[in-house]
Amino acid sequence: MSLPLVTVVIATRDRPQMLREAIASVRAQDYAGPLEIVVVADRSEPDPMLESDDGRVSVRTIANSRRPGLAGARNTGIEAAHGELVAFCDDDDLWLPGKLVRQVAALAARPDAVLVCCGITVAYDGGTYDRVLAATEVGFEALLADRHTELHPSTFVARTAALRGAVGLVEEEVPGGFGEDYELLLRCARAHPVLNVPEPLAVVRWGTQSFFFRRWETMAAGLSWLLARYPEFESSSRGSSRIHGQIAFAHAAMGHRREALGWAGRSMRRNPVEPRAMLALAVAARAVTPDRVMEALHHRGRGI
């Protein structure tokens, strides 16, 4: 049986060197089937010098034709994809060679599934930290309870027809695009199992190059939107407490003490030991700076 064509969508914006490294990591896949890389330039001009076709891997560049931002750029790539499967790779991340082989096989074995993820290696400040979820399948309730950062968008491989049809495209209405990947996982898991290959097969590079780095207002708005969109969070004390705590931390980081205390209180009523709420209170009290907290977390391969 022939292997399916996989379209790899790389949304990019002003990171030419990292983009070339991301493309090279996709080219280095040991997947025996055909690959198509679609580089989507967001709020920038496509670079035709990147285009090539060696018979196994083709690269083409297009401009984002939808709403500016990561979600619109990814959707532009999905709409332009020729592959039966579509995958995402952020322009500051890298794939390890065995990624597609394992993920395509996982989807082939489960025709009821439409999306598969894998573990990641977080690279930050010269250190690396593996983040691997042991489960091979993640349901809707589990995703409400825990975002599972291991299920990073640079690991997503999905059936193209599902994203163009029943599941739908990446949500472009999320304020600032914060959490659009999590929203897609939730929407997918409502009707289909989300599969996972429990191996670190992608390298996620954290640092100041991230367009969400320390964007607290965007974080607060995006997570508030997510709570409103998914009332099911009310049924998950762990999940709602986590998101309330994240919003509390964002407000504390912006110096919005009253808002931080309110969100932290709501978080702790659902889970009295939610660590994000406690960190938000510490930042609001100026016992520690948000940068100090984030640096400590990142050095453990974690975020807020």
C-alpha positions as CSV (number, residue, x, y, z in Angstrom):
1,M,0.0,0.0,0.0
2,S,1.4,3.4,-1.0
3,L,2.1,5.9,1.7
4,P,0.0,9.1,1.7
5,L,1.2,12.5,0.7
6,V,1.8,14.7,3.7
7,T,1.6,18.4,3.5
8,V,3.6,20.2,6.1
9,V,2.4,23.8,6.8
10,I,5.1,26.1,8.2
11,A,3.7,29.5,9.1
12,T,6.4,32.1,9.2
13,R,7.1,35.7,10.1
14,D,10.5,37.4,10.1
15,R,12.6,34.4,11.2
16,P,14.5,33.4,8.0
17,Q,17.3,31.4,9.6
18,M,15.0,29.4,11.9
19,L,12.7,28.9,9.0
20,R,15.4,27.3,6.9
21,E,16.3,25.0,9.9
22,A,12.7,24.0,10.2
23,I,12.5,23.2,6.5
24,A,15.7,21.2,6.7
25,S,14.4,19.1,9.6
26,V,11.2,18.2,7.6
27,R,13.4,17.3,4.6
28,A,15.4,15.0,6.9
29,Q,12.4,12.8,7.8
30,D,12.9,9.1,7.1
31,Y,9.3,8.9,5.9
32,A,9.3,7.0,2.6
33,G,6.2,8.7,1.2
34,P,6.0,12.0,-0.6
35,L,6.2,15.3,1.3
36,E,5.0,18.7,0.4
37,I,6.1,21.7,2.4
38,V,3.9,24.8,2.2
39,V,5.6,27.9,3.7
40,V,3.0,30.5,4.5
41,A,4.3,34.0,4.9
42,D,2.3,35.9,7.5
43,R,2.5,39.7,7.3
44,S,5.6,39.3,5.2
45,E,6.6,38.6,1.6
46,P,7.0,35.0,0.5
47,D,10.6,34.1,-0.4
48,P,10.6,32.3,-3.8
49,M,14.3,31.3,-3.2
50,L,13.0,28.6,-0.8
51,E,11.0,26.8,-3.5
52,S,12.3,23.5,-4.8
53,D,11.2,20.0,-5.9
54,D,13.5,17.0,-5.8
55,G,10.9,14.5,-6.7
56,R,10.3,13.4,-3.1
57,V,10.0,16.7,-1.2
58,S,8.6,19.8,-2.8
59,V,8.6,23.3,-1.2
60,R,6.4,26.1,-2.2
61,T,5.8,29.5,-0.6
62,I,2.5,31.5,-0.5
63,A,1.2,34.5,1.4
64,N,-1.4,34.3,4.2
65,S,-4.7,35.1,2.4
66,R,-6.8,34.9,5.6
67,R,-6.8,36.8,8.9
68,P,-3.3,37.9,9.9
69,G,-1.7,35.7,12.5
70,L,-0.8,32.1,13.1
71,A,-4.3,30.7,12.8
72,G,-5.0,32.4,9.5
73,A,-1.6,31.4,8.2
74,R,-2.2,27.7,9.1
75,N,-5.6,27.8,7.5
76,T,-4.2,29.2,4.3
77,G,-1.8,26.3,4.3
78,I,-4.6,23.8,5.0
79,E,-6.6,25.2,2.1
80,A,-3.6,25.0,-0.2
81,A,-2.6,21.5,0.8
82,H,-2.5,18.7,-1.7
83,G,-1.8,16.0,0.9
84,E,-4.2,13.5,2.4
85,L,-2.6,14.4,5.7
86,V,-1.6,17.9,6.9
87,A,1.0,18.6,9.6
88,F,2.1,21.8,11.4
89,C,5.6,22.8,12.2
90,D,6.3,26.3,13.7
91,D,9.1,28.1,12.1
92,D,11.2,28.2,15.3
93,D,10.8,24.4,15.9
94,L,12.4,21.3,14.5
95,W,11.3,17.7,13.7
96,L,13.4,14.6,14.5
97,P,13.7,12.1,11.7
98,G,11.3,9.4,12.9
99,K,8.4,11.7,13.6
100,L,6.2,11.2,10.5
101,V,6.9,7.4,10.2
102,R,5.4,6.8,13.6
103,Q,2.6,9.3,13.4
104,V,1.3,8.2,10.0
105,A,1.4,4.6,11.1
106,A,-0.6,5.6,14.2
107,L,-3.3,7.2,12.1
108,A,-3.4,4.3,9.6
109,A,-4.1,1.9,12.5
110,R,-7.0,4.1,13.8
111,P,-9.4,5.1,11.0
112,D,-11.7,6.6,13.7
113,A,-9.0,9.2,14.7
114,V,-8.3,12.4,12.8
115,L,-5.3,13.9,14.6
116,V,-2.1,12.5,16.2
117,C,0.5,14.2,18.4
118,C,3.8,13.2,19.9
119,G,6.2,14.1,22.7
120,I,8.5,17.1,22.5
121,T,12.0,18.1,23.7
122,V,11.9,21.7,25.0
123,A,15.1,23.6,24.3
124,Y,15.7,26.6,26.5
125,D,18.8,28.6,27.4
126,G,21.2,25.8,26.5
127,G,19.3,23.0,28.2
128,T,16.9,20.4,26.9
129,Y,13.9,18.9,28.7
130,D,11.8,16.0,27.4
131,R,8.1,16.4,27.8
132,V,6.3,13.1,26.9
133,L,2.8,12.1,27.7
134,A,2.6,8.3,28.4
135,A,-1.0,7.9,27.1
136,T,-1.4,6.9,23.5
137,E,-4.9,8.4,23.4
138,V,-6.3,11.5,25.0
139,G,-10.0,12.2,25.4
140,F,-12.1,15.4,25.8
141,E,-12.4,15.1,29.6
142,A,-8.6,14.7,29.9
143,L,-8.0,17.8,27.8
144,L,-10.4,19.8,29.9
145,A,-8.5,18.8,33.0
146,D,-5.0,19.4,31.6
147,R,-3.7,21.3,28.5
148,H,-1.0,18.7,28.2
149,T,1.7,21.0,26.9
150,E,3.4,17.9,25.4
151,L,0.7,18.0,22.7
152,H,2.3,20.9,20.9
153,P,1.0,22.2,17.6
154,S,4.4,21.5,15.9
155,T,3.5,17.8,16.5
156,F,0.1,17.8,15.0
157,V,-0.6,15.6,12.0
158,A,-4.3,15.5,10.9
159,R,-6.5,14.2,8.1
160,T,-6.9,17.1,5.7
161,A,-10.5,16.3,4.9
162,A,-11.5,16.5,8.6
163,L,-10.0,20.0,9.0
164,R,-11.7,21.2,5.9
165,G,-14.9,19.5,6.9
166,A,-16.4,18.1,10.1
167,V,-13.8,19.2,12.6
168,G,-13.1,22.5,10.9
169,L,-10.2,24.9,10.4
170,V,-8.1,26.5,13.1
171,E,-10.2,29.1,15.0
172,E,-9.2,32.6,13.9
173,E,-11.4,34.4,16.4
174,V,-9.3,33.6,19.5
175,P,-8.0,37.0,20.8
176,G,-4.4,37.4,19.7
177,G,-4.4,33.8,18.5
178,F,-3.5,32.6,22.1
179,G,-4.6,29.1,22.7
180,E,-5.9,28.4,19.2
181,D,-4.0,25.0,19.2
182,Y,-5.6,24.0,22.5
183,E,-9.0,24.9,21.1
184,L,-8.4,22.7,18.1
185,L,-7.5,19.8,20.3
186,L,-10.6,20.3,22.4
187,R,-12.8,20.5,19.3
188,C,-11.3,17.4,17.7
189,A,-11.5,15.4,21.0
190,R,-15.3,16.1,21.3
191,A,-15.9,13.6,18.5
192,H,-12.7,11.7,17.9
193,P,-9.9,10.3,19.9
194,V,-6.7,12.4,19.9
195,L,-3.8,10.0,19.4
196,N,-0.3,10.4,20.8
197,V,3.0,8.8,20.1
198,P,4.8,8.7,23.5
199,E,8.2,9.7,22.2
200,P,10.0,13.1,22.0
201,L,10.0,13.5,18.2
202,A,10.0,17.3,17.9
203,V,12.2,20.0,19.3
204,V,10.4,23.1,20.6
205,R,12.7,26.1,21.0
206,W,11.5,28.4,23.8
207,G,12.9,31.9,24.1
208,T,12.4,35.5,23.3
209,Q,11.8,34.7,19.6
210,S,8.3,33.4,20.5
211,F,5.6,35.8,19.4
212,F,3.7,35.0,22.6
213,F,6.7,35.6,24.9
214,R,5.4,37.6,27.9
215,R,2.3,38.8,26.1
216,W,0.2,38.8,29.3
217,E,-2.8,40.8,27.9
218,T,-3.1,38.4,25.0
219,M,-2.9,35.4,27.3
220,A,-5.6,36.7,29.6
221,A,-7.9,37.6,26.7
222,G,-7.4,34.3,24.9
223,L,-8.0,32.1,27.9
224,S,-11.1,34.2,28.9
225,W,-12.4,33.6,25.4
226,L,-11.7,29.8,25.8
227,L,-13.7,29.6,29.1
228,A,-16.7,31.3,27.4
229,R,-16.5,29.1,24.3
230,Y,-16.3,25.8,26.4
231,P,-18.8,25.9,29.3
232,E,-17.7,22.3,29.9
233,F,-14.8,23.6,31.9
234,E,-17.3,24.2,34.7
235,S,-17.6,20.4,35.0
236,S,-13.8,20.1,35.5
237,S,-12.6,21.6,38.8
238,R,-9.0,20.9,37.9
239,G,-9.3,22.4,34.4
240,S,-11.3,25.5,35.3
241,S,-9.0,26.1,38.3
242,R,-5.9,25.9,36.1
243,I,-7.2,28.4,33.5
244,H,-8.5,30.8,36.2
245,G,-5.0,30.6,37.8
246,Q,-3.3,31.3,34.4
247,I,-5.5,34.4,33.9
248,A,-4.8,35.5,37.5
249,F,-1.1,35.2,36.8
250,A,-1.4,37.3,33.6
251,H,-3.2,40.1,35.4
252,A,-0.7,40.0,38.2
253,A,2.1,40.3,35.7
254,M,0.5,43.3,34.2
255,G,0.1,44.9,37.6
256,H,-3.7,44.5,37.7
257,R,-3.8,43.6,41.4
258,R,-7.6,43.6,41.8
259,E,-8.2,41.5,38.8
260,A,-5.5,39.1,39.8
261,L,-7.0,38.6,43.2
262,G,-10.4,38.0,41.8
263,W,-9.3,35.4,39.3
264,A,-7.0,33.8,41.9
265,G,-9.9,33.5,44.3
266,R,-12.1,31.8,41.7
267,S,-9.2,29.4,40.9
268,M,-8.7,28.5,44.5
269,R,-12.4,27.9,45.2
270,R,-12.2,25.2,42.6
271,N,-8.9,23.8,43.7
272,P,-7.4,25.3,46.9
273,V,-3.9,24.1,46.0
274,E,-3.8,25.3,42.3
275,P,-0.1,26.4,42.0
276,R,-0.8,29.0,39.3
277,A,-3.2,30.9,41.6
278,M,-0.6,30.8,44.4
279,L,2.1,32.2,42.0
280,A,-0.3,34.9,40.9
281,L,-0.8,36.0,44.5
282,A,2.9,36.0,45.1
283,V,3.4,38.2,42.0
284,A,0.5,40.5,43.0
285,A,2.1,40.9,46.4
286,R,5.4,41.7,44.7
287,A,7.1,38.9,46.6
288,V,8.5,37.7,43.2
289,T,8.6,39.1,39.7
290,P,6.7,37.4,36.8
291,D,10.0,37.2,34.9
292,R,11.6,35.3,37.8
293,V,8.8,32.8,37.9
294,M,8.8,32.2,34.1
295,E,12.6,31.8,34.0
296,A,12.4,29.2,36.8
297,L,9.6,27.3,35.0
298,H,11.4,27.4,31.7
299,H,14.5,26.0,33.2
300,R,12.4,23.0,34.0
301,G,10.9,22.8,30.6
302,R,7.6,24.1,31.8
303,G,5.4,27.2,31.4
304,I,2.7,28.9,33.4
